[in-house]
């Protein structure tokens, strides 16, 4: 690694993350093999081109694409792939950062039920007449549950931003699905397949209406 101190607009987020002991990056720059990272966030500006993490507390993370613009209204496209056989280390990493401590603590309580994890996502953001809008699509598995989600964002950074999201979790065992949600039941309760469907709709800066349904219990 270079001892040269990066400028204020280079590798700011990267440097902060490297302060976490369990976070290991392949390198600071993208090399001829495509390994490495190039990400910065400073003064409200965001730039992401590639980030590959070979060990994130036992997980791997690969981000590719190109995003530019402000943090509140990015433009571009990214693909994200995340895998983990054990989420204990990921929970510790998230818990070590003030902004994500709540997420790390929540993940630690569900880590056994959610592993192994294998998720892929695509993020597309573009500017239109109503401001920057975007679409985030997620698919994969968590534990034995199939995961799918589709989120549409509109009017970002205009004061009138809106979110429309759908999430689905399906598990051959409703008991296991309830465990992933933090709900307990008897293993021999006779429940079959379980499915959770959630929708969230409303203004980003206002009251978002959330509706959910669990089938098979």
TORKOL-4160 file (C-alpha; in steps of 0.2 Angstrom, whole numbers, padded with zeros to 4 digits, m for minus):
217
<pt num="1" X="0000" Y="0000" Z="0000"/>
<pt num="2" X="0006" Y="0018" Z="m0004"/>
<pt num="3" X="0011" Y="0029" Z="0011"/>
<pt num="4" X="0005" Y="0044" Z="0001"/>
<pt num="5" X="m0009" Y="0054" Z="0009"/>
<pt num="6" X="m0024" Y="0054" Z="m0003"/>
<pt num="7" X="m0033" Y="0071" Z="m0007"/>
<pt num="8" X="m0049" Y="0076" Z="0002"/>
<pt num="9" X="m0059" Y="0069" Z="m0013"/>
<pt num="10" X="m0050" Y="0053" Z="m0015"/>
<pt num="11" X="m0053" Y="0036" Z="m0005"/>
<pt num="12" X="m0062" Y="0045" Z="0009"/>
<pt num="13" X="m0074" Y="0032" Z="0013"/>
<pt num="14" X="m0061" Y="0018" Z="0009"/>
<pt num="15" X="m0049" Y="0025" Z="0022"/>
<pt num="16" X="m0063" Y="0026" Z="0035"/>
<pt num="17" X="m0068" Y="0008" Z="0031"/>
<pt num="18" X="m0050" Y="0002" Z="0032"/>
<pt num="19" X="m0050" Y="0008" Z="0050"/>
<pt num="20" X="m0061" Y="m0007" Z="0054"/>
<pt num="21" X="m0049" Y="m0022" Z="0058"/>
<pt num="22" X="m0059" Y="m0035" Z="0050"/>
<pt num="23" X="m0061" Y="m0026" Z="0033"/>
<pt num="24" X="m0048" Y="m0032" Z="0020"/>
<pt num="25" X="m0047" Y="m0024" Z="0003"/>
<pt num="26" X="m0038" Y="m0031" Z="m0012"/>
<pt num="27" X="m0030" Y="m0014" Z="m0016"/>
<pt num="28" X="m0032" Y="0004" Z="m0018"/>
<pt num="29" X="m0032" Y="0005" Z="m0037"/>
<pt num="30" X="m0040" Y="m0006" Z="m0051"/>
<pt num="31" X="m0026" Y="m0016" Z="m0058"/>
<pt num="32" X="m0025" Y="m0026" Z="m0075"/>
<pt num="33" X="m0034" Y="m0041" Z="m0067"/>
<pt num="34" X="m0049" Y="m0030" Z="m0062"/>
<pt num="35" X="m0046" Y="m0032" Z="m0044"/>
<pt num="36" X="m0046" Y="m0017" Z="m0033"/>
<pt num="37" X="m0057" Y="m0002" Z="m0028"/>
<pt num="38" X="m0060" Y="0016" Z="m0033"/>
<pt num="39" X="m0073" Y="0024" Z="m0022"/>
<pt num="40" X="m0074" Y="0041" Z="m0014"/>
<pt num="41" X="m0087" Y="0052" Z="m0005"/>
<pt num="42" X="m0083" Y="0069" Z="0000"/>
<pt num="43" X="m0092" Y="0086" Z="0002"/>
<pt num="44" X="m0108" Y="0078" Z="m0004"/>
<pt num="45" X="m0101" Y="0071" Z="m0020"/>
<pt num="46" X="m0101" Y="0053" Z="m0024"/>
<pt num="47" X="m0090" Y="0043" Z="m0036"/>
<pt num="48" X="m0090" Y="0024" Z="m0037"/>
<pt num="49" X="m0081" Y="0014" Z="m0051"/>
<pt num="50" X="m0076" Y="m0002" Z="m0044"/>
<pt num="51" X="m0075" Y="m0010" Z="m0026"/>
<pt num="52" X="m0070" Y="m0028" Z="m0023"/>
<pt num="53" X="m0068" Y="m0034" Z="m0005"/>
<pt num="54" X="m0061" Y="m0051" Z="m0003"/>
<pt num="55" X="m0064" Y="m0052" Z="0016"/>
<pt num="56" X="m0078" Y="m0042" Z="0025"/>
<pt num="57" X="m0079" Y="m0052" Z="0041"/>
<pt num="58" X="m0080" Y="m0068" Z="0032"/>
<pt num="59" X="m0090" Y="m0061" Z="0017"/>
<pt num="60" X="m0086" Y="m0055" Z="0000"/>
<pt num="61" X="m0092" Y="m0040" Z="m0009"/>
<pt num="62" X="m0090" Y="m0035" Z="m0027"/>
<pt num="63" X="m0097" Y="m0018" Z="m0034"/>
<pt num="64" X="m0095" Y="m0013" Z="m0052"/>
<pt num="65" X="m0101" Y="0000" Z="m0064"/>
<pt num="66" X="m0101" Y="0019" Z="m0063"/>
<pt num="67" X="m0110" Y="0031" Z="m0052"/>
<pt num="68" X="m0107" Y="0050" Z="m0052"/>
<pt num="69" X="m0116" Y="0065" Z="m0044"/>
<pt num="70" X="m0122" Y="0069" Z="m0027"/>
<pt num="71" X="m0125" Y="0057" Z="m0013"/>
<pt num="72" X="m0144" Y="0062" Z="m0013"/>
<pt num="73" X="m0146" Y="0061" Z="m0031"/>
<pt num="74" X="m0133" Y="0049" Z="m0040"/>
<pt num="75" X="m0133" Y="0045" Z="m0058"/>
<pt num="76" X="m0127" Y="0029" Z="m0066"/>
<pt num="77" X="m0128" Y="0010" Z="m0064"/>
<pt num="78" X="m0120" Y="m0002" Z="m0052"/>
<pt num="79" X="m0121" Y="m0021" Z="m0050"/>
<pt num="80" X="m0117" Y="m0028" Z="m0033"/>
<pt num="81" X="m0114" Y="m0046" Z="m0028"/>
<pt num="82" X="m0112" Y="m0051" Z="m0010"/>
<pt num="83" X="m0109" Y="m0069" Z="m0002"/>
<pt num="84" X="m0106" Y="m0075" Z="0015"/>
<pt num="85" X="m0106" Y="m0092" Z="0023"/>
<pt num="86" X="m0106" Y="m0084" Z="0041"/>
<pt num="87" X="m0112" Y="m0067" Z="0045"/>
<pt num="88" X="m0104" Y="m0066" Z="0062"/>
<pt num="89" X="m0090" Y="m0056" Z="0056"/>
<pt num="90" X="m0101" Y="m0045" Z="0045"/>
<pt num="91" X="m0111" Y="m0041" Z="0061"/>
<pt num="92" X="m0095" Y="m0036" Z="0070"/>
<pt num="93" X="m0089" Y="m0024" Z="0056"/>
<pt num="94" X="m0106" Y="m0015" Z="0055"/>
<pt num="95" X="m0107" Y="m0014" Z="0074"/>
<pt num="96" X="m0090" Y="m0006" Z="0074"/>
<pt num="97" X="m0096" Y="0009" Z="0064"/>
<pt num="98" X="m0107" Y="0022" Z="0073"/>
<pt num="99" X="m0119" Y="0024" Z="0058"/>
<pt num="100" X="m0122" Y="0006" Z="0055"/>
<pt num="101" X="m0121" Y="m0001" Z="0073"/>
<pt num="102" X="m0140" Y="m0004" Z="0074"/>
<pt num="103" X="m0139" Y="m0014" Z="0058"/>
<pt num="104" X="m0124" Y="m0024" Z="0065"/>
<pt num="105" X="m0133" Y="m0028" Z="0081"/>
<pt num="106" X="m0149" Y="m0033" Z="0072"/>
<pt num="107" X="m0139" Y="m0044" Z="0060"/>
<pt num="108" X="m0130" Y="m0052" Z="0074"/>
<pt num="109" X="m0147" Y="m0058" Z="0082"/>
<pt num="110" X="m0152" Y="m0066" Z="0065"/>
<pt num="111" X="m0135" Y="m0071" Z="0058"/>
<pt num="112" X="m0138" Y="m0090" Z="0060"/>
<pt num="113" X="m0155" Y="m0089" Z="0052"/>
<pt num="114" X="m0149" Y="m0079" Z="0037"/>
<pt num="115" X="m0134" Y="m0088" Z="0032"/>
<pt num="116" X="m0127" Y="m0093" Z="0020"/>
<pt num="117" X="m0131" Y="m0077" Z="0010"/>
<pt num="118" X="m0129" Y="m0075" Z="m0009"/>
<pt num="119" X="m0137" Y="m0059" Z="m0016"/>
<pt num="120" X="m0136" Y="m0049" Z="m0032"/>
<pt num="121" X="m0142" Y="m0032" Z="m0035"/>
<pt num="122" X="m0143" Y="m0019" Z="m0049"/>
<pt num="123" X="m0145" Y="m0001" Z="m0046"/>
<pt num="124" X="m0150" Y="0011" Z="m0060"/>
<pt num="125" X="m0151" Y="0030" Z="m0058"/>
<pt num="126" X="m0155" Y="0043" Z="m0071"/>
<pt num="127" X="m0160" Y="0061" Z="m0072"/>
<pt num="128" X="m0177" Y="0065" Z="m0080"/>
<pt num="129" X="m0190" Y="0079" Z="m0081"/>
<pt num="130" X="m0195" Y="0076" Z="m0063"/>
<pt num="131" X="m0177" Y="0075" Z="m0056"/>
<pt num="132" X="m0166" Y="0060" Z="m0053"/>
<pt num="133" X="m0175" Y="0043" Z="m0052"/>
<pt num="134" X="m0169" Y="0025" Z="m0050"/>
<pt num="135" X="m0173" Y="0007" Z="m0049"/>
<pt num="136" X="m0165" Y="m0006" Z="m0037"/>
<pt num="137" X="m0168" Y="m0024" Z="m0041"/>
<pt num="138" X="m0162" Y="m0038" Z="m0028"/>
<pt num="139" X="m0162" Y="m0057" Z="m0030"/>
<pt num="140" X="m0154" Y="m0072" Z="m0022"/>
<pt num="141" X="m0155" Y="m0081" Z="m0006"/>
<pt num="142" X="m0153" Y="m0079" Z="0013"/>
<pt num="143" X="m0153" Y="m0095" Z="0023"/>
<pt num="144" X="m0165" Y="m0106" Z="0014"/>
<pt num="145" X="m0176" Y="m0092" Z="0009"/>
<pt num="146" X="m0177" Y="m0085" Z="m0009"/>
<pt num="147" X="m0176" Y="m0066" Z="m0009"/>
<pt num="148" X="m0183" Y="m0054" Z="m0022"/>
<pt num="149" X="m0185" Y="m0035" Z="m0021"/>
<pt num="150" X="m0189" Y="m0021" Z="m0033"/>
<pt num="151" X="m0188" Y="m0003" Z="m0028"/>
<pt num="152" X="m0192" Y="0012" Z="m0038"/>
<pt num="153" X="m0186" Y="0029" Z="m0032"/>
<pt num="154" X="m0192" Y="0046" Z="m0040"/>
<pt num="155" X="m0189" Y="0064" Z="m0038"/>
<pt num="156" X="m0173" Y="0062" Z="m0028"/>
<pt num="157" X="m0166" Y="0078" Z="m0021"/>
<pt num="158" X="m0181" Y="0088" Z="m0026"/>
<pt num="159" X="m0190" Y="0088" Z="m0009"/>
<pt num="160" X="m0204" Y="0078" Z="m0017"/>
<pt num="161" X="m0195" Y="0061" Z="m0018"/>
<pt num="162" X="m0205" Y="0045" Z="m0018"/>
<pt num="163" X="m0202" Y="0027" Z="m0015"/>
<pt num="164" X="m0212" Y="0012" Z="m0021"/>
<pt num="165" X="m0204" Y="m0005" Z="m0015"/>
<pt num="166" X="m0209" Y="m0023" Z="m0015"/>
<pt num="167" X="m0200" Y="m0037" Z="m0005"/>
<pt num="168" X="m0203" Y="m0056" Z="m0006"/>
<pt num="169" X="m0196" Y="m0070" Z="0005"/>
<pt num="170" X="m0200" Y="m0088" Z="0002"/>
<pt num="171" X="m0194" Y="m0103" Z="0012"/>
<pt num="172" X="m0199" Y="m0121" Z="0011"/>
<pt num="173" X="m0201" Y="m0120" Z="0030"/>
<pt num="174" X="m0213" Y="m0107" Z="0037"/>
<pt num="175" X="m0204" Y="m0111" Z="0054"/>
<pt num="176" X="m0187" Y="m0106" Z="0047"/>
<pt num="177" X="m0195" Y="m0090" Z="0039"/>
<pt num="178" X="m0202" Y="m0085" Z="0055"/>
<pt num="179" X="m0186" Y="m0087" Z="0064"/>
<pt num="180" X="m0177" Y="m0076" Z="0051"/>
<pt num="181" X="m0190" Y="m0062" Z="0055"/>
<pt num="182" X="m0187" Y="m0064" Z="0074"/>
<pt num="183" X="m0203" Y="m0074" Z="0078"/>
<pt num="184" X="m0202" Y="m0090" Z="0087"/>
<pt num="185" X="m0213" Y="m0106" Z="0085"/>
<pt num="186" X="m0212" Y="m0124" Z="0089"/>
<pt num="187" X="m0202" Y="m0134" Z="0077"/>
<pt num="188" X="m0215" Y="m0147" Z="0076"/>
<pt num="189" X="m0229" Y="m0135" Z="0073"/>
<pt num="190" X="m0234" Y="m0143" Z="0057"/>
<pt num="191" X="m0232" Y="m0128" Z="0046"/>
<pt num="192" X="m0227" Y="m0130" Z="0028"/>
<pt num="193" X="m0220" Y="m0118" Z="0016"/>
<pt num="194" X="m0219" Y="m0099" Z="0021"/>
<pt num="195" X="m0220" Y="m0083" Z="0011"/>
<pt num="196" X="m0218" Y="m0065" Z="0016"/>
<pt num="197" X="m0223" Y="m0051" Z="0005"/>
<pt num="198" X="m0220" Y="m0033" Z="0010"/>
<pt num="199" X="m0224" Y="m0016" Z="0001"/>
<pt num="200" X="m0218" Y="0001" Z="0005"/>
<pt num="201" X="m0225" Y="0017" Z="m0004"/>
<pt num="202" X="m0225" Y="0035" Z="0000"/>
<pt num="203" X="m0214" Y="0051" Z="0001"/>
<pt num="204" X="m0196" Y="0048" Z="0006"/>
<pt num="205" X="m0197" Y="0063" Z="0018"/>
<pt num="206" X="m0214" Y="0059" Z="0024"/>
<pt num="207" X="m0225" Y="0045" Z="0030"/>
<pt num="208" X="m0221" Y="0029" Z="0021"/>
<pt num="209" X="m0236" Y="0016" Z="0021"/>
<pt num="210" X="m0230" Y="m0002" Z="0024"/>
<pt num="211" X="m0241" Y="m0017" Z="0021"/>
<pt num="212" X="m0236" Y="m0035" Z="0024"/>
<pt num="213" X="m0243" Y="m0052" Z="0022"/>
<pt num="214" X="m0237" Y="m0069" Z="0028"/>
<pt num="215" X="m0244" Y="m0085" Z="0019"/>
<pt num="216" X="m0242" Y="m0103" Z="0026"/>
<pt num="217" X="m0243" Y="m0099" Z="0044"/>
